[in-house]
Amino acid sequence: MAETLADDYGLSKTQTGAQIAAPALDYKPRNPKSYNPAIGVIGCGGIVVQHLNAYRHAGFHVTALCDHTESKTQAYRDKFYPEAFVTTDYRELLRRDEIEVVDIATHPEDRVEIIEAALGAGKHVLSQKPFVVDLDVGERLVEMAGARGVKLAVNQNGRWAPHFSFIRQALKAGLIGELMSAHFSAHWDHNWIIGTKFEEIESLVLYDFGVHWFDLASHFFADRKALRVSAFATRAAGQRAKPPMLAQATIEFEDGQASLVFNANVTLGQEDRTVVAGSAGTIISAGPSLSEQTVTLYTADGYARPQLEGTWFREGFHGAMGELLCAIEESREPADSARDNLRSLGLCFAAIASAAEGAVKTPGSVRQLPMT
């Protein structure tokens, strides 16, 4: 007897309708209308190459660079901003009156002191992620920024990666109805950490890498309370790096859920996939890397495949700084504010503690990064 749609338990339903025109969504990074202040960059590690490339492409005005290794800072200056001032002392940079905005890209253990000094000097601050390793310290810095009348934002560049930015705008526009679930899976090769400082971080996958996805989950479900977090991390068969390269986490929100699945030991056939399901549609984004993604929007009207432009790094870092500058110009809180980021870190810390202890955790109850 032939099986019909009525008795297949929904397992074979593939109705997607006809292809339709993609909606015009404002997913690209924004620049302020007229505000283009002098920016100082503190900390010139490897990732700052991507910051400076994005800032130069955006037309931002970087006038000073600081790092304890002067030769590295001079090389970045010569490549990106030949007229920039160079120093090995961040205090000297902060004393320069023309600098209004500071991008702090040092390691987390050095960052709090520098953020405090920058806020004290009346500078607006964009902090590299993870913002802090102690939520109480983060709250104190947020209060300090408010008292000084300056903005404090976090460089969660993933929000402005083209595919994630399109998804954010589609959710904001209500194109898939009420959000039910967000599933993130990343299968990539993270073995570049071998022999570096990052290899000593036991919770590396959930912490240094996974913080992007905890932030996205928190942002997608911004209007929902996060109730519980459960996670684990384990070693992958044949892995060479020290920390566990397999990890996953589930987050229960009010009337919704998010899941994160990571395999950082995939050397062939890498894939990054996101499935965001709502009451009136679904968005799927997939590709071999975070900068090569195909996005499909499914609604009752049919399916659409927008042709997105940009990359994870360039548009991501452009978007994070651009949002801060727009917020300053418009006298409002930036969407990537430190206050907002504390909720993301609360999810991340809870997941790391859950993986270490084998217990479900309440978001926000784990106040410090677990030293695992």
C-alpha positions as CSV (number, residue, x, y, z in Angstrom):
1,M,0.0,0.0,0.0
2,A,1.4,3.3,-1.0
3,E,2.3,5.7,1.8
4,T,0.6,9.1,1.7
5,L,1.3,12.4,3.4
6,A,-1.5,11.6,5.8
7,D,0.3,8.6,7.3
8,D,4.0,9.4,6.9
9,Y,4.1,11.1,10.3
10,G,5.4,14.3,8.6
11,L,8.8,12.7,7.9
12,S,8.7,13.2,4.1
13,K,7.2,16.7,3.9
14,T,9.4,18.9,1.7
15,Q,6.9,21.5,0.5
16,T,8.9,24.7,0.0
17,G,6.9,26.4,-2.6
18,A,8.3,28.4,-5.5
19,Q,11.5,30.5,-5.2
20,I,10.7,34.1,-4.5
21,A,12.6,37.3,-4.4
22,A,14.7,37.8,-1.3
23,P,13.6,40.5,1.1
24,A,15.7,43.7,1.2
25,L,17.1,43.7,4.7
26,D,19.6,46.2,6.1
27,Y,22.2,43.6,7.1
28,K,25.3,45.5,6.1
29,P,27.4,47.4,8.7
30,R,26.4,51.0,9.4
31,N,28.6,54.1,9.6
32,P,27.7,57.2,11.4
33,K,26.3,60.0,9.3
34,S,29.0,62.5,10.2
35,Y,30.8,61.3,13.3
36,N,34.3,60.0,12.5
37,P,36.4,60.4,15.6
38,A,40.1,59.6,16.2
39,I,40.4,56.0,17.3
40,G,43.3,54.5,19.4
41,V,44.0,50.7,19.3
42,I,45.5,49.1,22.4
43,G,46.9,45.6,21.9
44,C,48.3,44.6,18.5
45,G,48.1,40.8,18.5
46,G,47.4,38.8,15.4
47,I,43.7,39.5,15.3
48,V,44.2,43.2,15.1
49,V,45.3,42.8,11.5
50,Q,41.6,42.0,10.8
51,H,40.5,45.0,13.0
52,L,42.7,47.5,11.1
53,N,41.8,46.0,7.7
54,A,38.1,46.4,8.5
55,Y,38.5,49.9,9.9
56,R,40.5,51.1,6.9
57,H,37.9,49.6,4.5
58,A,35.1,51.4,6.5
59,G,37.0,54.7,6.4
60,F,37.5,54.9,10.2
61,H,40.1,57.2,11.5
62,V,42.8,55.3,13.5
63,T,45.4,57.8,14.9
64,A,47.3,55.8,17.5
65,L,48.5,52.2,18.0
66,C,49.9,50.7,21.2
67,D,51.5,47.4,22.1
68,H,54.4,46.3,24.3
69,T,56.2,45.0,21.2
70,E,57.1,48.2,19.4
71,S,58.2,46.6,16.2
72,K,54.8,44.9,15.7
73,T,53.0,48.2,16.3
74,Q,55.2,50.0,13.8
75,A,54.6,47.2,11.2
76,Y,50.8,47.6,11.6
77,R,51.1,51.4,11.4
78,D,53.1,51.2,8.2
79,K,50.7,48.8,6.6
80,F,47.4,50.4,7.5
81,Y,47.7,53.9,9.0
82,P,51.1,55.4,8.2
83,E,50.3,58.7,10.0
84,A,49.3,57.0,13.2
85,F,51.2,57.7,16.5
86,V,52.9,54.6,18.0
87,T,53.6,53.9,21.7
88,T,54.4,51.0,24.0
89,D,52.5,52.7,26.9
90,Y,48.7,52.7,26.8
91,R,48.7,55.6,29.3
92,E,50.4,57.8,26.8
93,L,47.8,56.9,24.2
94,L,45.0,57.7,26.7
95,R,46.5,61.1,27.4
96,R,46.0,62.2,23.8
97,D,43.0,64.5,23.8
98,E,42.1,64.0,20.2
99,I,41.4,60.3,20.8
100,E,37.7,59.8,21.6
101,V,37.3,56.0,21.0
102,V,39.6,53.2,22.1
103,D,39.6,49.6,20.8
104,I,41.1,47.5,23.5
105,A,42.3,44.1,22.1
106,T,44.6,42.8,24.8
107,H,44.3,39.4,26.5
108,P,41.5,39.3,29.1
109,E,43.9,39.2,32.1
110,D,45.3,42.6,31.1
111,R,42.0,44.2,29.9
112,V,40.2,45.3,33.0
113,E,42.9,47.7,34.2
114,I,43.1,49.3,30.7
115,I,39.3,49.6,30.4
116,E,39.2,51.3,33.8
117,A,41.9,53.7,32.7
118,A,40.2,54.4,29.4
119,L,36.8,55.1,31.0
120,G,38.5,57.2,33.6
121,A,40.1,59.3,30.8
122,G,36.6,59.9,29.3
123,K,37.1,57.6,26.3
124,H,34.4,55.5,24.6
125,V,35.6,51.8,24.6
126,L,35.2,48.8,22.3
127,S,36.5,45.8,24.2
128,Q,37.6,42.6,22.6
129,K,35.7,39.5,23.6
130,P,35.5,37.9,26.1
131,F,34.7,41.2,27.8
132,V,35.5,40.1,31.4
133,V,36.1,36.8,33.3
134,D,34.0,38.0,36.3
135,L,30.4,39.2,35.9
136,D,30.6,41.4,39.0
137,V,33.7,43.2,37.6
138,G,31.8,43.6,34.3
139,E,28.8,45.2,36.1
140,R,31.2,47.5,37.9
141,L,32.7,48.6,34.5
142,V,29.3,49.1,33.1
143,E,28.3,51.4,36.0
144,M,31.6,53.3,35.7
145,A,31.0,53.9,32.0
146,G,27.5,55.2,32.8
147,A,28.9,57.5,35.6
148,R,31.5,58.9,33.2
149,G,28.9,59.4,30.4
150,V,30.8,57.3,27.9
151,K,29.8,54.2,25.9
152,L,31.3,50.7,26.6
153,A,30.7,48.1,23.9
154,V,32.0,44.6,23.2
155,N,33.5,43.4,19.9
156,Q,31.2,40.5,19.2
157,N,31.9,40.6,15.5
158,G,29.8,37.5,14.7
159,R,26.6,39.5,14.9
160,W,27.7,41.4,11.8
161,A,28.9,38.4,9.8
162,P,26.7,38.7,6.7
163,H,24.6,35.5,7.3
164,F,24.1,36.1,11.0
165,S,23.3,39.8,10.4
166,F,20.7,38.8,7.8
167,I,19.2,36.4,10.2
168,R,19.1,39.0,12.9
169,Q,17.3,41.5,10.6
170,A,14.9,38.8,9.4
171,L,14.0,38.0,13.1
172,K,13.6,41.8,13.8
173,A,11.3,42.1,10.8
174,G,9.1,39.2,11.9
175,L,9.7,37.2,8.7
176,I,9.5,33.8,10.4
177,G,7.1,34.7,13.2
178,E,7.8,33.9,16.8
179,L,11.3,32.4,17.3
180,M,11.1,28.8,18.5
181,S,14.6,27.4,18.2
182,A,18.2,28.2,17.0
183,H,20.6,25.4,16.3
184,F,24.2,26.2,15.6
185,S,26.8,23.5,14.5
186,A,30.4,24.1,13.6
187,H,32.7,21.5,12.3
188,W,36.1,23.0,11.6
189,D,39.9,22.6,12.1
190,H,41.1,24.6,15.1
191,N,44.5,22.8,15.4
192,W,46.3,26.1,14.7
193,I,46.2,26.5,18.5
194,I,48.8,23.8,19.0
195,G,51.9,25.3,20.5
196,T,50.2,28.6,21.3
197,K,48.9,30.2,24.5
198,F,45.4,29.2,23.5
199,E,46.2,25.5,23.8
200,E,46.5,25.9,27.6
201,I,42.8,26.9,27.9
202,E,41.0,23.7,28.9
203,S,37.6,25.1,28.1
204,L,38.8,26.7,24.8
205,V,36.0,25.5,22.6
206,L,33.1,26.7,24.8
207,Y,35.0,29.8,26.0
208,D,37.2,31.6,23.5
209,F,35.4,30.3,20.4
210,G,32.0,29.4,21.7
211,V,31.4,32.8,23.2
212,H,30.4,34.0,19.7
213,W,27.5,31.5,19.6
214,F,26.4,32.1,23.2
215,D,26.2,35.8,22.2
216,L,24.2,35.0,19.1
217,A,21.8,32.8,21.0
218,S,21.4,35.5,23.7
219,H,20.8,38.2,21.0
220,F,18.3,36.1,19.0
221,F,16.3,35.4,22.2
222,A,16.8,38.9,23.6
223,D,13.2,39.2,24.8
224,R,13.2,35.8,26.5
225,K,14.5,34.8,29.9
226,A,17.2,32.1,29.8
227,L,16.2,29.4,32.2
228,R,18.8,26.6,32.1
229,V,22.1,25.6,30.5
230,S,23.5,22.1,30.1
231,A,26.8,21.3,28.4
232,F,29.7,18.9,28.1
233,A,33.2,18.8,26.5
234,T,35.3,15.8,25.6
235,R,38.3,14.8,23.6
236,A,37.9,13.8,20.0
237,A,39.3,10.5,18.6
238,G,42.8,11.1,17.3
239,Q,43.0,14.8,18.4
240,R,46.5,16.3,18.9
241,A,45.7,19.5,20.7
242,K,45.5,19.5,24.5
243,P,42.0,20.8,25.3
244,P,38.8,18.9,24.5
245,M,37.9,19.6,20.9
246,L,34.3,18.3,21.1
247,A,31.7,20.4,23.0
248,Q,28.1,21.1,23.0
249,A,25.5,23.1,25.0
250,T,21.8,23.4,25.1
251,I,20.0,26.5,26.4
252,E,16.4,26.5,27.5
253,F,14.7,29.9,27.1
254,E,11.1,30.7,27.9
255,D,9.1,29.2,25.0
256,G,12.3,28.4,23.1
257,Q,15.6,26.6,22.9
258,A,19.1,27.0,21.4
259,S,21.7,24.3,20.8
260,L,25.4,24.6,20.1
261,V,27.5,21.7,18.7
262,F,31.2,22.0,18.1
263,N,33.8,19.7,16.6
264,A,37.1,21.6,16.4
265,N,39.1,18.7,15.0
266,V,37.6,18.3,11.5
267,T,40.5,18.5,9.0
268,L,38.5,17.6,5.9
269,G,35.0,18.5,4.9
270,Q,34.4,21.4,7.3
271,E,30.9,22.7,7.6
272,D,29.2,25.5,9.6
273,R,25.4,25.3,9.7
274,T,22.7,27.4,11.4
275,V,19.0,26.5,11.5
276,V,16.6,29.1,13.0
277,A,13.0,28.0,13.2
278,G,10.0,30.3,13.9
279,S,6.3,29.9,14.0
280,A,5.9,31.1,10.4
281,G,9.1,30.1,8.7
282,T,12.7,28.9,8.9
283,I,16.1,30.2,8.0
284,I,19.0,27.9,7.2
285,S,22.6,29.0,6.6
286,A,25.3,26.6,5.7
287,G,28.8,26.5,4.2
288,P,32.3,25.3,4.5
289,S,33.4,28.3,6.6
290,L,32.0,31.3,8.4
291,S,32.7,33.5,5.4
292,E,31.3,31.2,2.8
293,Q,27.6,30.7,3.5
294,T,24.4,30.1,1.6
295,V,21.3,31.4,3.3
296,T,17.8,30.2,2.5
297,L,14.6,31.8,4.0
298,Y,11.5,29.6,4.0
299,T,8.1,31.2,4.4
300,A,4.5,30.4,3.4
301,D,5.1,32.5,0.3
302,G,8.0,30.3,-0.9
303,Y,11.8,30.2,-0.4
304,A,14.4,32.9,-1.0
305,R,18.2,32.8,-1.3
306,P,19.6,36.3,-0.7
307,Q,23.0,37.1,-2.3
308,L,25.0,38.4,0.6
309,E,28.2,40.3,0.5
310,G,31.0,40.4,3.0
311,T,33.0,38.2,5.4
312,W,33.1,37.2,9.0
313,F,36.1,39.4,9.9
314,R,35.9,42.5,7.7
315,E,32.2,43.2,8.0
316,G,32.1,41.7,11.5
317,F,34.7,44.1,12.9
318,H,33.4,47.0,10.8
319,G,29.9,46.3,12.2
320,A,31.0,46.2,15.8
321,M,32.9,49.4,15.7
322,G,30.3,51.1,13.4
323,E,27.5,50.3,15.9
324,L,29.5,51.9,18.7
325,L,30.2,55.0,16.7
326,C,26.5,55.3,15.6
327,A,25.4,54.9,19.2
328,I,27.7,57.8,20.2
329,E,26.4,60.0,17.4
330,E,22.8,59.1,18.2
331,S,23.2,59.3,22.0
332,R,21.9,55.8,22.7
333,E,23.1,52.5,24.1
334,P,24.9,50.4,21.5
335,A,23.4,47.1,20.5
336,D,26.7,45.5,21.4
337,S,26.9,47.2,24.8
338,A,28.8,45.6,27.7
339,R,25.6,45.5,29.7
340,D,24.0,43.3,27.0
341,N,27.2,41.2,26.7
342,L,27.0,40.2,30.4
343,R,24.0,38.1,29.6
344,S,26.0,36.3,26.9
345,L,28.9,35.7,29.2
346,G,26.4,34.4,31.9
347,L,25.4,31.7,29.4
348,C,29.0,30.9,28.5
349,F,30.2,30.6,32.1
350,A,27.2,28.5,33.0
351,A,27.9,26.1,30.1
352,I,31.6,25.8,31.1
353,A,30.6,25.0,34.7
354,S,28.0,22.5,33.5
355,A,30.5,20.7,31.4
356,A,33.0,20.6,34.3
357,E,30.6,19.5,36.9
358,G,28.1,17.4,34.9
359,A,25.2,19.5,36.2
360,V,22.5,21.8,34.8
361,K,23.2,25.4,35.6
362,T,21.1,28.6,35.9
363,P,22.4,31.4,33.6
364,G,24.0,34.2,35.7
365,S,24.5,32.0,38.7
366,V,28.2,31.3,37.7
367,R,29.7,34.7,38.3
368,Q,33.3,33.9,37.3
369,L,34.8,32.0,34.5
370,P,35.4,28.5,35.8
371,M,39.1,27.8,35.9
372,T,38.9,24.3,34.2
